Amino acid sequence: MENYRYRSTENLVKLYAEEASRINQDDAKATKTLIKKELKRRFRAFMELLDDDQTKANPIATFNYLLGK
């Protein structure tokens, strides 16, 4: 199983788009589901970080977290 946690958000979006041209549509659907799951996890964590004191001190770091940098 591919671990999408360590890929950038940009890369995940590109991978998701590439799945549209995959021959095996069952595999494409499974991969898309995993990518969406990772993006949802990342966005939920990002939303929680917005209220963190660290965001007040360093908003760019919080934004970079969302991008997966």
N, C-alpha and C positions, 0 to 999 in steps of 0.2 A: 504494500500500500504506500502510495506517495504521501509524504508529509508536507503539507502545504504551509505549515506554520512558519517555516523559515524562508518563504518566498515573499517578494515584495507585493504590495497590493497591485501595482502596475502589472507585474508578471502574472498574477492570478487572473486579472481581467483579460489579459491577452490569451492565456491558456483556455479560459472559459470560451472566448470567441472562436478559438481554433477547434473546439469540440464540435462545432456545427458541421464541419466538413468530415468528421470521422465516419468511416464506413460502418463500424459496429455501433449502432445507435444505443444499444443497451449499455455498453461501456461508456459511451459519451454521456448518457444520463447519469450514470453512477459517478463519473468524474465531476460533472457539473454540480451534483449534490454535495460532494465533498468540498469543492471550491466555495460554494455558497455557505456551507457550514463554517468554514474558516473565516470568510469575510464577515459573517454575522458575529462570530466570536470576537473578532477584531474590532468591529464597530461598537459592540456592547462595551468592551473594555475602554475604548476611546471615549465613549459618552461618560463613563464613570470617572475617567481621568480629568475631564473638563472641570470638575468641581474640586480637584485636588490642589493643594497648595503649590505643588511642583509646577502645575500649569500656569499659575499666576507668576511664578518666578521665571519659567522657561517655556513659553507657549510653543515655540518652534520644536522643542523635543517631543511634546505631546503630538503635534502635527506629524512629525517624522514617525512616531509610533504607528499612527494610522496608515502611513505609506509603507510601513514595513521596512524602514531603513535602519 
